[in-house]
Amino acid sequence: MSPSGAVGATTSSGDAPITLSQPPPRMLGLGETVGLWGSLGISLLLPVAATYVVLADRPLSVTIGAIVTGAVIGSVLLGLGAAAGAREGVPAMVLMRGLLGRRTSWLPTALNVVQCVGWAAFEVWIIAEAASRALGAPRWPFVLVAGALATLMALRPLGAVRVLARYAVWAALAAIVYLFAEVLSRPLPPVTEGGAGSFWTAADIVIALPVSWFPLAADYTRHVRRGRAAFAGVAVGYGMATVALFTLGVLALVAYGRGGLDVVDALLAVPLGLLAVLVLLVVEVDEAFANVYSTAVSAQNIVGRLDRRVLAAGVGLVATGLALAVDLVAYEPFLFLIGAVFVPLVGVFVVAYWLLPRGGWDVSDTAPARPGPLLAWAAGFVAYQLTLPTFFTGPGAGWTAWWAARQADLGIDPANGWSASLVSLAVAAVLTALLCLLGGLFARRRRPRSTLARSEAVR
């Protein structure tokens, strides 16, 4: 019996549970987990973000080192959250009950719903924009196609996972290998321009991408048979894809950037680059699918009896509508702000979960509220913004200005070169460890699973 929701609904044949009350089928092994997370890591957002990790007037090897460092840190953290999902057999936001309490877990759940809807719309918009530029066609038909595909995949998520792991990831890998070969066939001039101020600010961008998947990881790894397979599959699959895609973006910029091309235009300039980019665009749909599905599963943490198929259909419609109607480039800083909210939560969760003895994680409907983790989470968020305030222009510029003023009050150099992610993680993790060691964080332990199941069946 799962931790919440109605009793007695049936699971759709061979796929994920419809409601939170149903136990998740353990259908995924190590190979499928590596394939899924490798596919999720293959995204055009990563080479585009590579613009911000290039270190000017430094050897290219230094930039590659920052990419590898960030990918290892971020993917290990992501893997630890994924392993917890496999061990407990519950979605990511239900895992937050063990950290914050059931009702208090609604706070990260609400933020995650907003984040996932926003990123689903942004992914659909990116796919349509790139396809429009590649084919010289209007954008709106691609929005509709991408939104429809992502929604259909979210209705049968485990079936989509198997397709991604067995077929899509290999097509994407072939496209990436081809693009690498073509980019490396050109002479690489010295790097004279770049968007990163230091090694650690470059690594910070890379860390943010795997960590951004932390609030979603357990939605999928609850279907993995073993915690070790979940950790290895997620960390290796997403980590390797992160290194490959960021490196491809950097090399494309170095090879083609002097012609005034951005990353997408540089990849399109490669012989047969259009075909390779179109393959990547098709695979990109999995990112939108994952966000649509996780929005539905996250909402079930609040009302467990909701049908995730109905929720996914509604989320898909909303995301597609946003991609059609909203300037999502202006929305991007807000999405990064929400991402910054989850970075310290990762530090709090990882320390708390892995310090507790096995069986001490209460994901039931009666999980008590705990203010300690909230304090550590808030402190980590403050540390993040004091290190590197989220940058807004226009209506949101006041947020950036306020934090910049606090930096000045504390004598913090805005160009400090620190990793905001690592500073935030360290502050949150240290505070959580102190609370755990002092014994004030988890006074109540989870009841035995059989007792929990009996009480919920009666309820």
C-alpha positions as CSV (number, residue, x, y, z in Angstrom):
1,M,0.0,0.0,0.0
2,S,1.3,3.4,-0.9
3,P,1.3,6.4,1.5
4,S,-1.7,8.2,0.5
5,G,-4.9,8.5,-1.5
6,A,-7.9,6.3,-2.3
7,V,-8.0,2.6,-2.1
8,G,-9.2,0.2,-4.7
9,A,-8.5,1.9,-8.0
10,T,-6.7,-0.3,-10.6
11,T,-3.5,0.3,-12.3
12,S,-3.4,0.8,-16.1
13,S,-2.1,-2.4,-17.6
14,G,1.7,-2.5,-17.5
15,D,2.2,1.1,-16.7
16,A,2.5,3.6,-13.8
17,P,-0.2,3.8,-11.1
18,I,-3.2,6.0,-11.8
19,T,-3.5,7.2,-8.2
20,L,-1.1,7.5,-5.3
21,S,-2.8,4.6,-3.5
22,Q,-1.5,2.0,-5.9
23,P,2.0,0.4,-5.5
24,P,4.4,1.3,-8.3
25,P,5.4,-1.7,-10.6
26,R,9.1,-2.3,-10.3
27,M,9.7,-2.7,-14.1
28,L,13.0,-0.9,-14.7
29,G,16.5,-2.2,-14.4
30,L,20.0,-0.6,-14.7
31,G,20.1,-0.5,-18.5
32,E,16.7,1.1,-18.9
33,T,17.5,3.6,-16.2
34,V,20.7,4.6,-17.9
35,G,18.9,4.9,-21.2
36,L,16.1,7.0,-19.8
37,W,18.3,9.5,-18.0
38,G,20.8,9.6,-20.9
39,S,17.8,10.5,-23.1
40,L,16.6,13.1,-20.6
41,G,20.1,14.6,-20.5
42,I,20.2,15.0,-24.3
43,S,18.7,18.4,-24.6
44,L,19.4,21.4,-26.8
45,L,19.2,23.6,-23.7
46,L,22.6,22.3,-22.6
47,P,24.6,23.3,-25.7
48,V,22.7,26.6,-25.7
49,A,23.7,27.1,-22.0
50,A,27.3,26.3,-22.9
51,T,27.5,30.0,-23.9
52,Y,27.7,30.8,-20.2
53,V,30.4,28.3,-19.2
54,V,33.1,29.3,-21.7
55,L,36.1,30.8,-20.0
56,A,37.7,33.6,-22.1
57,D,41.5,33.7,-22.5
58,R,41.9,30.3,-20.8
59,P,42.9,27.0,-22.3
60,L,39.9,25.1,-23.6
61,S,40.8,22.3,-21.2
62,V,39.9,24.5,-18.3
63,T,36.4,25.0,-19.6
64,I,36.1,21.2,-20.2
65,G,37.3,20.7,-16.6
66,A,34.6,23.0,-15.2
67,I,32.0,21.0,-17.2
68,V,33.2,17.7,-15.9
69,T,33.4,19.0,-12.3
70,G,29.9,20.4,-12.4
71,A,28.5,17.3,-14.1
72,V,30.0,15.0,-11.5
73,I,28.7,17.0,-8.5
74,G,25.3,17.6,-10.0
75,S,24.7,14.0,-11.2
76,V,25.9,12.5,-7.9
77,L,23.4,14.6,-6.0
78,L,20.7,13.7,-8.5
79,G,21.6,10.0,-8.2
80,L,21.2,10.1,-4.4
81,G,17.7,11.5,-4.7
82,A,16.9,8.9,-7.3
83,A,18.2,6.1,-5.1
84,A,15.9,7.3,-2.3
85,G,12.9,7.1,-4.6
86,A,13.7,3.5,-5.5
87,R,14.2,2.6,-1.8
88,E,11.0,4.1,-0.6
89,G,8.9,3.4,-3.7
90,V,7.2,6.8,-3.7
91,P,7.3,9.9,-6.0
92,A,9.7,12.8,-5.3
93,M,7.2,15.1,-3.6
94,V,5.9,12.3,-1.4
95,L,9.5,11.8,-0.3
96,M,9.4,15.4,1.0
97,R,6.9,14.3,3.6
98,G,9.7,12.5,5.4
99,L,11.7,15.7,5.5
100,L,9.1,18.4,6.1
101,G,5.9,16.6,7.1
102,R,2.9,15.9,5.0
103,R,1.2,19.3,5.0
104,T,4.5,21.2,4.9
105,S,5.6,19.2,1.9
106,W,2.8,21.0,0.0
107,L,5.2,24.0,-0.2
108,P,7.8,22.4,-2.4
109,T,5.0,20.6,-4.2
110,A,3.4,23.8,-5.2
111,L,6.7,25.3,-6.3
112,N,7.5,22.1,-8.3
113,V,4.2,22.2,-10.0
114,V,4.8,25.8,-11.1
115,Q,8.4,24.9,-12.2
116,C,7.3,21.8,-14.1
117,V,4.5,23.6,-16.0
118,G,6.9,26.4,-16.8
119,W,9.7,24.1,-18.0
120,A,7.2,21.9,-20.0
121,A,6.0,25.1,-21.8
122,F,9.6,26.3,-22.3
123,E,10.7,22.9,-23.7
124,V,7.8,22.9,-26.2
125,W,8.7,26.5,-27.1
126,I,12.4,25.6,-27.6
127,I,11.5,22.6,-29.8
128,A,9.1,24.7,-31.9
129,E,11.5,27.7,-32.2
130,A,14.5,25.5,-33.3
131,A,12.3,23.5,-35.8
132,S,11.0,26.8,-37.1
133,R,14.4,28.2,-37.7
134,A,15.8,24.9,-39.1
135,L,12.9,24.5,-41.6
136,G,12.0,28.1,-42.2
137,A,8.4,27.5,-41.2
138,P,5.9,29.1,-38.8
139,R,6.4,28.1,-35.2
140,W,2.9,27.4,-34.0
141,P,2.4,24.0,-35.8
142,F,5.5,22.7,-34.1
143,V,4.2,23.9,-30.7
144,L,1.0,21.9,-31.3
145,V,2.8,18.8,-32.4
146,A,5.4,18.9,-29.6
147,G,2.7,19.6,-26.9
148,A,0.5,16.8,-28.2
149,L,3.4,14.2,-28.3
150,A,4.5,15.2,-24.8
151,T,1.0,14.8,-23.4
152,L,0.4,11.4,-25.1
153,M,3.7,10.1,-23.6
154,A,2.7,11.3,-20.2
155,L,-0.5,9.2,-20.4
156,R,1.6,6.0,-20.6
157,P,4.9,7.0,-19.0
158,L,6.5,3.6,-18.6
159,G,5.8,2.7,-22.2
160,A,7.4,6.0,-23.1
161,V,10.4,5.2,-20.9
162,R,11.0,1.9,-22.6
163,V,10.9,3.5,-26.1
164,L,13.3,6.3,-25.0
165,A,15.7,3.8,-23.4
166,R,15.7,1.3,-26.3
167,Y,15.5,3.5,-29.4
168,A,15.5,7.3,-28.9
169,V,18.7,7.5,-26.9
170,W,20.6,5.6,-29.7
171,A,19.3,7.9,-32.4
172,A,20.3,10.9,-30.3
173,L,23.8,9.4,-29.6
174,A,24.3,8.9,-33.4
175,A,23.5,12.5,-34.0
176,I,25.8,13.7,-31.2
177,V,28.7,11.6,-32.4
178,Y,28.3,12.9,-35.9
179,L,28.2,16.5,-34.7
180,F,31.3,16.0,-32.6
181,A,33.1,14.6,-35.5
182,E,32.2,17.5,-37.8
183,V,33.0,20.2,-35.2
184,L,36.3,18.6,-34.3
185,S,37.3,18.4,-38.0
186,R,37.6,22.2,-38.0
187,P,40.5,24.1,-36.5
188,L,39.8,25.3,-33.0
189,P,41.1,28.9,-32.5
190,P,42.2,30.2,-29.1
191,V,39.2,31.1,-26.8
192,T,39.1,34.9,-26.6
193,E,35.4,35.4,-25.6
194,G,33.3,33.7,-22.9
195,G,30.4,34.1,-20.6
196,A,31.9,32.7,-17.4
197,G,33.7,34.8,-14.9
198,S,35.6,32.0,-13.2
199,F,36.0,28.2,-13.1
200,W,33.4,27.9,-10.3
201,T,30.8,30.1,-11.9
202,A,31.1,28.0,-15.0
203,A,30.8,24.8,-13.0
204,D,27.8,26.4,-11.2
205,I,25.8,26.5,-14.5
206,V,26.5,22.8,-15.1
207,I,25.6,21.8,-11.6
208,A,22.2,23.5,-11.9
209,L,21.1,21.3,-14.8
210,P,21.2,17.9,-13.0
211,V,20.0,19.4,-9.7
212,S,17.0,20.9,-11.5
213,W,15.8,17.3,-12.1
214,F,16.0,16.4,-8.4
215,P,12.4,17.3,-7.7
216,L,11.4,14.9,-10.5
217,A,13.8,12.0,-10.2
218,A,11.9,9.7,-7.8
219,D,8.8,9.9,-10.0
220,Y,10.6,7.5,-12.3
221,T,13.0,5.7,-10.1
222,R,10.2,4.4,-7.8
223,H,9.8,1.9,-10.7
224,V,13.5,0.8,-10.5
225,R,14.1,-2.5,-8.8
226,R,17.1,-1.6,-6.7
227,G,18.4,1.6,-5.1
228,R,21.9,1.0,-6.4
229,A,20.7,0.6,-9.9
230,A,18.7,3.8,-9.6
231,F,21.8,5.7,-8.3
232,A,24.1,4.4,-10.9
233,G,21.7,4.6,-13.8
234,V,20.7,8.2,-13.1
235,A,24.2,9.5,-12.2
236,V,25.9,7.8,-15.1
237,G,23.2,8.4,-17.7
238,Y,22.5,12.1,-17.0
239,G,26.1,12.8,-16.0
240,M,27.6,11.5,-19.3
241,A,24.9,13.3,-21.3
242,T,25.6,16.5,-19.5
243,V,29.3,16.4,-20.2
244,A,28.7,15.5,-23.9
245,L,26.1,18.2,-24.6
246,F,27.9,21.0,-22.8
247,T,31.2,20.1,-24.5
248,L,29.5,19.9,-27.9
249,G,28.1,23.4,-27.3
250,V,31.5,24.8,-26.3
251,L,33.3,23.3,-29.3
252,A,30.6,24.5,-31.7
253,L,31.0,28.1,-30.3
254,V,34.8,28.0,-30.5
255,A,34.7,26.5,-34.0
256,Y,31.9,28.7,-35.5
257,G,31.4,31.5,-33.0
258,R,33.7,34.0,-34.8
259,G,31.3,34.0,-37.6
260,G,28.7,35.6,-35.3
261,L,26.7,32.4,-35.0
262,D,25.0,31.2,-31.8
263,V,25.0,27.6,-30.8
264,V,21.9,26.5,-32.8
265,D,23.1,28.3,-35.9
266,A,26.6,26.8,-35.5
267,L,25.2,23.3,-35.3
268,L,23.0,24.0,-38.4
269,A,26.1,25.2,-40.2
270,V,27.7,21.7,-39.9
271,P,27.3,19.6,-43.1
272,L,24.0,17.6,-42.6
273,G,23.7,19.6,-39.3
274,L,20.0,20.2,-40.1
275,L,19.3,16.4,-40.0
276,A,21.2,15.9,-36.8
277,V,19.5,18.9,-35.1
278,L,16.1,17.5,-36.2
279,V,16.9,14.2,-34.6
280,L,17.8,16.0,-31.4
281,L,14.6,18.0,-31.6
282,V,12.5,14.8,-31.8
283,V,14.3,13.4,-28.7
284,E,13.8,16.8,-26.9
285,V,10.1,15.9,-26.6
286,D,11.0,13.6,-23.7
287,E,12.0,16.7,-21.6
288,A,8.5,18.2,-22.1
289,F,6.9,14.8,-21.4
290,A,8.8,14.4,-18.1
291,N,7.7,17.8,-16.9
292,V,4.1,17.1,-17.8
293,Y,4.0,13.7,-16.1
294,S,5.8,15.0,-13.0
295,T,3.4,17.9,-12.6
296,A,0.6,15.4,-12.5
297,V,2.4,13.1,-10.0
298,S,3.4,16.0,-7.8
299,A,-0.2,17.2,-7.6
300,Q,-1.1,13.7,-6.2
301,N,1.0,14.5,-3.1
302,I,-1.8,16.9,-2.1
303,V,-4.8,14.9,-3.3
304,G,-3.7,11.2,-3.8
305,R,-7.0,10.0,-5.4
306,L,-6.6,12.3,-8.4
307,D,-6.2,10.4,-11.7
308,R,-2.8,11.3,-13.1
309,R,-4.0,10.7,-16.7
310,V,-6.6,13.5,-16.3
311,L,-4.0,15.7,-14.6
312,A,-1.4,15.1,-17.4
313,A,-3.9,15.9,-20.1
314,G,-4.8,19.2,-18.4
315,V,-1.1,20.1,-17.8
316,G,-0.3,19.3,-21.4
317,L,-3.0,21.7,-22.6
318,V,-1.8,24.4,-20.3
319,A,1.8,24.0,-21.3
320,T,1.0,24.1,-25.0
321,G,-1.2,27.2,-24.5
322,L,1.6,28.9,-22.7
323,A,4.1,28.0,-25.5
324,L,1.7,29.6,-28.0
325,A,0.8,32.7,-26.1
326,V,3.6,33.7,-23.8
327,D,7.0,35.2,-24.3
328,L,8.9,32.4,-22.5
329,V,12.3,34.0,-23.0
330,A,11.1,36.7,-20.5
331,Y,9.8,33.9,-18.2
332,E,13.2,32.1,-18.1
333,P,14.7,34.0,-15.1
334,F,11.7,33.2,-13.0
335,L,12.2,29.5,-13.8
336,F,15.9,29.8,-12.8
337,L,14.7,31.5,-9.5
338,I,12.5,28.5,-8.7
339,G,15.5,26.2,-9.6
340,A,17.6,28.1,-7.1
341,V,14.9,27.4,-4.5
342,F,15.5,23.6,-5.0
343,V,19.3,23.7,-4.8
344,P,19.4,24.1,-1.0
345,L,16.5,21.7,-0.6
346,V,18.7,19.0,-2.3
347,G,21.4,19.6,0.4
348,V,18.8,19.4,3.2
349,F,17.3,16.2,1.8
350,V,20.5,14.3,0.9
351,V,22.0,14.9,4.4
352,A,18.8,14.1,6.3
353,Y,17.9,11.0,4.3
354,W,21.2,9.4,4.3
355,L,22.1,10.1,7.9
356,L,18.9,8.4,9.1
357,P,18.9,4.7,9.7
358,R,17.0,2.7,7.1
359,G,13.3,2.7,7.9
360,G,13.3,6.1,9.6
361,W,11.6,8.0,6.7
362,D,7.9,8.7,7.3
363,V,6.0,9.3,4.1
364,S,2.6,8.6,5.5
365,D,-0.4,10.9,5.7
366,T,0.4,11.5,9.4
367,A,4.0,12.6,8.9
368,P,4.5,15.4,11.4
369,A,5.6,18.9,10.4
370,R,9.2,19.7,11.1
371,P,10.4,23.4,11.2
372,G,14.2,22.5,11.4
373,P,14.6,21.5,7.7
374,L,12.6,24.6,6.7
375,L,15.1,26.7,8.5
376,A,18.0,25.0,6.8
377,W,16.3,25.3,3.4
378,A,15.7,29.0,3.8
379,A,19.2,29.6,5.0
380,G,20.6,27.9,1.9
381,F,18.3,29.9,-0.4
382,V,19.5,33.2,1.2
383,A,23.1,32.0,0.8
384,Y,22.5,31.3,-2.9
385,Q,21.0,34.8,-3.6
386,L,23.8,36.5,-1.6
387,T,26.4,34.7,-3.7
388,L,24.7,35.2,-7.1
389,P,21.3,36.9,-7.2
390,T,18.9,35.7,-9.8
391,F,19.2,38.2,-12.7
392,F,15.9,39.9,-13.7
393,T,15.3,42.8,-16.1
394,G,12.1,44.8,-16.4
395,P,9.4,44.2,-13.8
396,G,11.6,41.8,-11.8
397,A,14.7,44.0,-11.7
398,G,13.8,45.0,-8.1
399,W,14.5,41.5,-6.9
400,T,18.0,41.6,-8.3
401,A,18.7,45.1,-7.0
402,W,17.6,44.2,-3.5
403,W,19.9,41.3,-3.2
404,A,22.7,43.3,-4.8
405,A,22.2,45.9,-2.1
406,R,22.5,43.1,0.6
407,Q,25.7,42.0,-1.0
408,A,27.0,45.5,-0.7
409,D,25.9,45.7,3.0
410,L,27.8,42.5,3.8
411,G,30.9,43.4,1.7
412,I,30.3,40.6,-0.8
413,D,31.9,41.3,-4.2
414,P,29.3,40.6,-6.9
415,A,32.1,39.3,-9.1
416,N,33.2,36.9,-6.3
417,G,33.6,33.9,-8.7
418,W,32.1,31.5,-6.2
419,S,29.6,28.7,-7.0
420,A,26.2,29.8,-5.7
421,S,25.1,26.2,-5.9
422,L,27.9,24.9,-3.8
423,V,27.7,27.7,-1.2
424,S,23.9,27.1,-0.9
425,L,24.3,23.3,-0.7
426,A,27.1,23.7,1.9
427,V,25.0,26.0,4.2
428,A,21.9,23.9,3.9
429,A,23.8,20.6,4.4
430,V,25.8,21.8,7.4
431,L,22.7,23.1,9.2
432,T,20.8,19.9,8.5
433,A,23.7,17.8,9.7
434,L,23.9,19.8,13.0
435,L,20.1,19.3,13.5
436,C,20.4,15.6,12.8
437,L,23.3,15.1,15.2
438,L,21.6,17.1,17.9
439,G,18.7,14.8,17.6
440,G,16.1,17.5,17.1
441,L,15.2,16.9,13.5
442,F,13.5,13.6,13.4
443,A,12.0,12.7,16.8
444,R,9.3,10.5,15.3
445,R,10.2,7.4,13.3
446,R,8.1,5.8,10.7
447,R,5.8,3.0,11.8
448,P,6.5,-0.4,10.3
449,R,5.2,-0.7,6.7
450,S,2.6,-3.3,7.6
451,T,1.2,-1.1,10.3
452,L,1.1,1.8,8.0
453,A,-0.7,-0.1,5.3
454,R,-3.3,-1.5,7.7
455,S,-4.1,2.0,9.1
456,E,-4.5,3.5,5.7
457,A,-6.7,0.6,4.5
458,V,-9.0,1.2,7.4
459,R,-8.9,5.0,6.8
